Amino acid sequence: MMTSFFDQFASPSFLGIPLIAIAIALPWVLFPTPSSRWLNNRLITLQTWFINRFTNQLLLPLNTGGHKWALLFASLMVFLITINMLGLLPYTFTPTTQLSLNMGLAVPLWLATVIIGMRNQPTVALGHLLPEGTPVPLIPVLIIIETISLFIRPLALGVRLTANLTAGHLLIQLIATAVFVLLPMMPTVAILTAAVLFLLTLLEVAVAMIQAYVFVLLLSLYLQENV
């Protein structure tokens, strides 16, 4: 039984071919493409409004140099939200429950912010490793601690997204299994458990959107330190 709970996180395959590539590419097919008409339909208008509001809110603290990342951040936000939401549907697979995918997104983007800081303002970038006014005996220790915390950032990005989505999916499956087991024996308790399951599903929808936003927000904060 415990093995079956974790089977949902295994990448599905068909004829020996992993289908994770299709799961990653599918979200882009679902979005409507803007037309050449002067007036768009309601769906495209809503999509454009959401992306504009998100981009303005995210890039507000950044200077002009950081605005070049607007397209990347907006695309990453839409991509993560769509994958997380599709993963809540029955008989689907959530690629963001795989730590390898999340680290593949977190490490290059974090490294890009560090490289930009080292190239544009190396003194300020290295100055983050040592707070101002540090006593001389503590300087080597603080430099080591700050360096470790710098390299832990991409790991924290990937693990946070993976852990939150994995825990939510496991909890939903556990409560759903309890509903099916209790239904023939204790219908009243099963109905109450189903109500809890419905509320938990709504919570997971919020978690799917919030975790995507937090992932991109932390990347923007790392960029803010280096531009």
N, C-alpha and C positions, 0 to 999 in steps of 0.2 A: 504493500500500500504506500509506504513512504517513497519507494522508488518511482511509483507512478505519479506522485505529486511533482517530482522534478523532471519527469519526461516532457512536460510542456515547455521546458527551457532548452530542450535539445533541438538543434536546427533540423527541420524536416528535409527529407530528400525524396526524389522521384527518379527511379531507375539509376540509383547511385549518384545522382547529381544534387548537391545541396541547393535548396530553394531560397536561401537567405538573400541571394542577389535579387531575386524577384520581389521579395518582401521589402527590400531597400528601395528598389526602383519604382514600385507600385504607387507610393504616395504622390509622385509627381504627375502621374497620369490622371489623378482624381481632380486636380485643380484646373479650372477653366483658363484658357489662354485669352488675353486681351484682344479685342477685335480692333479693326481700323475705323470703326464708326465713331461719331462724335459722342453718342450716348451709349453707355454700357448697360448691361442688365443688372439686376439687383445683386446677384451673386458676385459678379466681378467688382461692383461698387463696394460691397461689404468687405471683400478680400483686400481691395486697395486701401480702404479706410483703416482696416486692422493693421496692415503692414506699415502704413504711414505713421499711425499713432505709436506703434511699438518702436519704430526706428527713431522717432523724435524723442520718446521717453528714454530710450537706451543711450543715445548719443548726446544727450543734453549735457552731461558733465565733461565730455571729451572736447578737446580742442579741434581745430580744423584738420590736423594731420590724422586724427583718429576717424574722421568721417569717411575715409576711404574704405573702411571695413563695414560700411552700412549694408551693402549687398550681401556680403558673407554672413553677417550676423542675422539679417532678416531671413535669408535662405535656411540657415541652420536652425533658427527658431521654428519656422514653418515645418521643416523636415522632422524635427524631434517631436513636435506636438502631434503631427499626423501619424507618425509611427507609434507613439505611445497610445493615442486614441484608438487606432486600428487594432492594437494588441488587446484591447478590452472586449472585442467582439468574439463570439464563440468560434471555435475551430480556426483560430488565427495564431500567428507566431509574432512575438515582439522581439525584433532584433536588438533593441536597447537593453534587454536583459542579459546580453552577452558582454562580459567585461572587455573582451578583445575589441569589439566594435567601439565601445565608449572610449577605451584608451586610444584607439586609432583616431578618434576625433579630438580627444583632449590633448594628447602629447604634441602633435604638429602645431595646433593652434597656440598652445602655451609657449612652445619653443619659438614660434614666430614673434610673439610679443617680447620675449626675452632678447631675441636677436635684434629686433627693431630698437629696443632700449640701448643695447650695447653699441649699436651703430650710430644712432642719432645723439645720444647723451650718455656716454659711458661713465662719466663721473657721477651723475645722478643715479644711474642704474646700480652702480657698485655702492653708492652711498646708502641704499636701502639695507645693505647687509650690516651696517653699523649705526645704531641710533645715536643721535647727537647727545653729547654730555655723558657718554659711557665712561666709567672709571677704567683706568689703564689696565689693572689686573684682569678685568672681565672682557677685554677686547677680543682675545683669541676665542674664548668660549662663546661669546655672542655671535662672532662671525661664523663659527661652525654651526650654531643653532639656526641662524638665519639662512645659511646655505642649505641646510637640510630641509627647512620649511619651504624654501623656494622649489626644491626638487620634489617635494611631496605634493605640491599643488596639482599637477596633472593626475596623480594617483587619486587624490581626493575628489577631483571632478568626475573621473570615471567610476569610482567606487560608490559615490553618492547616488548617481543616476541608476547604477545597476542595483544597489541594495534597496532603494525605495521601490522600484518597480518589481523586483523579485519578491520582496516581502508582501507587497500588495496582492500580487497574483497568487502567492501561496495562501494568504489569508482568505481570499475569495474562494479558492478551491476547497480549503478546509471547511469553511462554513457551508458551502454548497453541498459537500459530502455529508455534513451533519444533517442538513435539511432532508436529503434523500433517505438517510438512515432512520431519522425520527418520524418521518411522515406516516408509515404504517403503524407505528407503536404509539406515538403521542402527537396527534395532529395539531393540537393547540400549540405545543412547544415548537413544532415544526413551522407553523405559520409565523410565530414570533421570531424564530430564527431567520425565516425568509425576509421578514421586514428588516432585520439587522443586515442581512445580505444586500438588500436594496440600498440601504443607507451607505453601506460600505462601498458599493459600486459607485454611488455618487461621489463619495470621498476620493475614490481612485481616479475618477475623471478629473477632479480638481488637482490631485497629485500629479497626474500625467501632464497637465498644463503647467503647473507650478515648477516641476523639476526641469522641464525644458527651458522655462524662463530663467531659473536659477543658473542653469548651465551656461547660458549665453550671457547672463548678467555678470557672473564671476569672470568670464573671459574679457568682458568689457572693462571690468575693474583692473584686471592684470594689464590690459592695454593702456588704461589711463595712467598707470604708474610709469609707463615707458615711452609715452609720447609727449 
